[in-house]
Amino acid sequence: MRILVIDDEVPTLKMFGLLLEALGHEPIAAESGEEGLIRFDRERPDVVLTDIKMPGIDGMDVLRALKEADPRIEVIVITGHGDTELAIESLHLDATDFINKPVRREALEHALARAEERIRLKRAKEEEIRLVAGPGIANTDAAQDGGDAGAAALDKAAVVRIRGTVNSPAEPVLRHVFEEALLTGAPTVVLDFEPSVSVNGAGIAVLAELVRHASSLGRAVRITGVSPNLSTVFDVVGIARNATVDVARTME
């Protein structure tokens, strides 16, 4: 993996560089939070390791900025003695893990293995949740599918195809793809559900939040292909107040 290491101590950066290379990874070094954010934008690494306490932009600010730029990025926070509260706060901000100084090889390997697994799961989710149509989106699946999603594609709506399960692991992917749909400038965002899609409590919460956000921006949201039961749930939790919900047509 390509791993960006952010630390204001040059000896620590060199230590991480040697250790990561020994583990078969490609390290990228940054000596401050400011430089780290610039290098992240330029290099787009797979994982970021950031010290939690640095002058200027510290590790918590780096974590917040990275998650705002790309909710899918895996960030491992490096903590010192007495930083337990900050470490816990970092996990609440969706950090992958935290490791304590002095860094042990075993702890680093464990954190990187966790990051790799999360990346694998998110890539699988990206196949299930992706933008398939919209202004500037060419050669899309939805435009060829026919039905409601195909018609929406031809009308230049932004169509997000949703398959599989909408749950906590799917949340960062769904947020990212929904933001992509909004950035197309389409007046309507279509969430095209396969009838077999399952949605748990976490998925319902993020869907409700995204639909409200689109409504606050003056964008229409249309949810197509949902099962009758899921349509009932969307009505009960208030999603249907901010979106048009179309139940999937059943086979006669």
C-alpha positions as CSV (number, residue, x, y, z in Angstrom):
1,M,0.0,0.0,0.0
2,R,1.0,3.6,-0.5
3,I,1.1,5.1,3.0
4,L,1.4,8.8,3.9
5,V,3.1,9.4,7.3
6,I,2.7,12.8,8.9
7,D,4.9,13.7,11.8
8,D,6.9,16.8,12.8
9,E,9.8,14.7,14.1
10,V,12.2,13.8,11.2
11,P,13.8,10.8,13.0
12,T,10.3,9.4,13.5
13,L,9.5,9.8,9.8
14,K,12.7,8.0,8.9
15,M,11.9,5.2,11.3
16,F,8.4,4.8,9.8
17,G,9.9,4.9,6.3
18,L,12.3,2.0,7.0
19,L,9.7,0.0,8.9
20,L,7.0,0.4,6.2
21,E,9.5,-0.5,3.4
22,A,10.4,-3.6,5.4
23,L,6.7,-4.6,5.5
24,G,6.5,-4.1,1.7
25,H,4.7,-0.8,1.6
26,E,5.6,2.5,-0.1
27,P,6.0,5.4,2.4
28,I,5.3,9.0,1.7
29,A,6.6,11.5,4.3
30,A,5.2,14.9,5.4
31,E,6.8,17.0,8.2
32,S,3.6,18.9,9.2
33,G,-0.1,18.7,9.1
34,E,-0.2,21.4,6.4
35,E,2.3,19.5,4.2
36,G,0.4,16.3,4.9
37,L,-2.9,17.6,3.6
38,I,-1.1,19.0,0.5
39,R,0.6,15.6,-0.2
40,F,-2.6,13.7,0.4
41,D,-4.4,15.8,-2.2
42,R,-1.5,15.3,-4.7
43,E,-0.6,11.6,-3.9
44,R,-3.9,10.1,-2.9
45,P,-2.4,7.4,-0.7
46,D,-4.2,4.2,0.5
47,V,-3.7,4.9,4.2
48,V,-2.6,7.9,6.3
49,L,-0.6,7.6,9.5
50,T,-0.6,10.9,11.5
51,D,0.9,12.0,14.8
52,I,-1.8,13.3,17.1
53,K,0.2,16.2,18.5
54,M,1.9,18.6,16.1
55,P,2.3,22.4,15.9
56,G,0.0,24.1,13.6
57,I,-2.5,21.7,12.1
58,D,-2.5,18.8,14.6
59,G,-3.5,15.2,14.0
60,M,-7.1,15.6,15.0
61,D,-7.5,18.5,12.5
62,V,-5.8,16.4,9.9
63,L,-8.2,13.6,10.5
64,R,-11.2,15.9,10.3
65,A,-9.9,17.4,7.0
66,L,-9.2,14.1,5.5
67,K,-12.6,12.6,6.3
68,E,-14.2,15.7,4.9
69,A,-12.2,15.4,1.7
70,D,-12.8,11.7,1.4
71,P,-14.8,9.8,4.0
72,R,-13.4,6.5,2.6
73,I,-9.8,7.2,3.5
74,E,-8.2,5.1,6.2
75,V,-6.4,7.1,8.9
76,I,-4.3,5.6,11.7
77,V,-3.6,8.0,14.6
78,I,-0.2,7.9,16.4
79,T,-0.7,8.8,20.1
80,G,1.6,9.4,23.0
81,H,1.4,8.7,26.7
82,G,-1.8,10.2,28.2
83,D,-3.5,10.8,24.9
84,T,-6.3,8.2,25.6
85,E,-9.2,10.7,25.4
86,L,-7.9,12.0,22.0
87,A,-7.5,8.4,20.8
88,I,-11.1,7.6,21.7
89,E,-12.2,10.9,20.0
90,S,-10.3,9.9,16.9
91,L,-12.3,6.6,16.7
92,H,-15.5,8.6,17.0
93,L,-14.3,10.5,13.9
94,D,-13.9,7.2,12.1
95,A,-10.2,6.7,12.4
96,T,-9.2,3.2,11.5
97,D,-7.2,2.6,14.6
98,F,-4.6,4.3,16.9
99,I,-1.1,3.1,17.9
100,N,1.0,4.3,20.8
101,K,4.5,5.7,20.8
102,P,7.0,4.1,21.0
103,V,5.5,2.3,18.0
104,R,5.9,-1.5,18.1
105,R,6.1,-3.4,14.8
106,E,3.3,-5.8,15.9
107,A,0.9,-2.9,16.7
108,L,1.7,-1.3,13.3
109,E,1.1,-4.5,11.4
110,H,-2.2,-5.1,13.2
111,A,-3.4,-1.5,12.4
112,L,-2.4,-1.8,8.8
113,A,-4.1,-5.2,8.5
114,R,-7.3,-3.6,9.8
115,A,-7.0,-0.8,7.3
116,E,-6.5,-3.3,4.4
117,E,-9.6,-5.2,5.4
118,R,-11.6,-2.0,5.6
119,I,-10.4,-1.0,2.2
120,R,-11.4,-4.4,0.8
121,L,-14.9,-4.1,2.3
122,K,-15.3,-0.6,1.0
123,R,-14.2,-1.5,-2.5
124,A,-16.8,-4.3,-2.4
125,K,-19.4,-1.7,-1.3
126,E,-18.3,0.6,-4.2
127,E,-19.5,-2.1,-6.6
128,E,-22.9,-2.1,-4.8
129,I,-23.3,1.6,-4.5
130,R,-22.2,3.8,-7.4
131,L,-23.1,6.7,-9.6
132,V,-24.3,5.3,-12.9
133,A,-25.9,8.3,-14.6
134,G,-26.0,12.0,-14.6
135,P,-24.8,15.2,-16.4
136,G,-21.2,14.5,-17.6
137,I,-21.5,10.7,-16.8
138,A,-21.1,8.8,-20.0
139,N,-21.7,5.1,-20.9
140,T,-23.7,4.4,-17.9
141,D,-25.5,1.2,-16.8
142,A,-28.7,3.0,-16.0
143,A,-29.1,4.5,-19.4
144,Q,-29.2,1.0,-20.8
145,D,-31.4,-0.6,-18.2
146,G,-34.7,0.9,-19.1
147,G,-37.5,1.3,-16.5
148,D,-37.5,4.2,-14.0
149,A,-33.7,4.5,-13.6
150,G,-33.2,4.4,-17.4
151,A,-35.8,7.1,-17.9
152,A,-34.2,9.2,-15.2
153,A,-30.8,8.9,-16.9
154,L,-32.2,10.1,-20.1
155,D,-33.8,13.1,-18.3
156,K,-30.3,14.0,-16.9
157,A,-31.0,13.1,-13.4
158,A,-28.1,11.8,-11.3
159,V,-28.7,8.1,-10.7
160,V,-27.1,6.2,-7.8
161,R,-27.5,2.4,-8.1
162,I,-27.8,0.6,-4.8
163,R,-27.4,-3.1,-4.4
164,G,-26.6,-5.4,-1.5
165,T,-26.9,-4.0,2.1
166,V,-27.0,-0.4,3.3
167,N,-25.4,-0.5,6.8
168,S,-22.5,1.0,8.7
169,P,-19.7,-0.3,6.4
170,A,-21.7,1.2,3.4
171,E,-22.1,4.6,5.1
172,P,-18.9,6.3,3.9
173,V,-19.3,5.0,0.3
174,L,-23.0,6.1,0.2
175,R,-22.1,9.6,1.5
176,H,-19.3,9.9,-1.1
177,V,-21.4,8.7,-4.0
178,F,-24.3,10.9,-3.0
179,E,-22.0,13.9,-2.9
180,E,-20.8,13.0,-6.3
181,A,-24.4,12.9,-7.5
182,L,-25.0,16.4,-6.1
183,L,-21.8,17.7,-7.7
184,T,-23.1,16.8,-11.1
185,G,-25.6,19.7,-10.8
186,A,-28.5,17.5,-11.7
187,P,-31.8,18.9,-10.3
188,T,-32.9,15.4,-9.2
189,V,-30.9,12.6,-7.5
190,V,-32.4,9.1,-8.1
191,L,-31.6,6.4,-5.6
192,D,-32.3,3.2,-7.6
193,F,-32.8,0.3,-5.2
194,E,-32.7,-3.3,-6.2
195,P,-35.9,-4.8,-4.6
196,S,-33.7,-7.3,-2.6
197,V,-31.7,-4.5,-0.9
198,S,-31.7,-4.6,2.9
199,V,-31.3,-1.5,5.0
200,N,-30.5,-1.6,8.8
201,G,-30.9,1.2,11.4
202,A,-27.6,2.8,10.5
203,G,-28.5,2.8,6.8
204,I,-31.9,4.3,7.4
205,A,-30.3,7.1,9.5
206,V,-27.8,8.0,6.9
207,L,-30.4,7.9,4.1
208,A,-32.6,10.2,6.1
209,E,-29.7,12.6,6.6
210,L,-28.7,12.7,2.9
211,V,-32.2,13.2,1.7
212,R,-32.7,16.1,4.1
213,H,-29.4,17.6,3.0
214,A,-30.4,17.4,-0.7
215,S,-33.8,19.0,0.1
216,S,-32.0,21.9,1.9
217,L,-30.1,22.5,-1.3
218,G,-33.2,22.6,-3.3
219,R,-32.6,19.2,-5.0
220,A,-35.3,16.7,-5.5
221,V,-34.7,13.1,-4.5
222,R,-36.5,10.1,-6.0
223,I,-36.1,6.6,-4.5
224,T,-37.1,3.9,-6.9
225,G,-37.4,0.1,-6.8
226,V,-37.9,-0.3,-3.1
227,S,-40.0,-3.2,-1.6
228,P,-43.4,-2.4,-0.1
229,N,-42.0,-3.1,3.4
230,L,-39.1,-0.7,2.9
231,S,-41.4,1.9,1.5
232,T,-43.4,1.7,4.7
233,V,-40.3,2.1,6.8
234,F,-39.3,5.2,4.8
235,D,-42.7,6.7,5.4
236,V,-42.6,6.0,9.1
237,V,-39.1,7.5,9.7
238,G,-39.9,10.6,7.6
239,I,-37.7,9.9,4.5
240,A,-40.8,10.1,2.4
241,R,-41.4,13.7,3.5
242,N,-38.3,14.8,1.6
243,A,-38.3,12.3,-1.2
244,T,-40.6,10.6,-3.7
245,V,-40.6,6.9,-3.0
246,D,-41.6,4.5,-5.8
247,V,-42.4,0.9,-4.9
248,A,-40.9,-1.7,-7.2
249,R,-43.3,-3.2,-9.7
250,T,-44.1,-6.8,-9.0
251,M,-44.2,-9.5,-11.6
252,E,-47.8,-10.4,-12.6
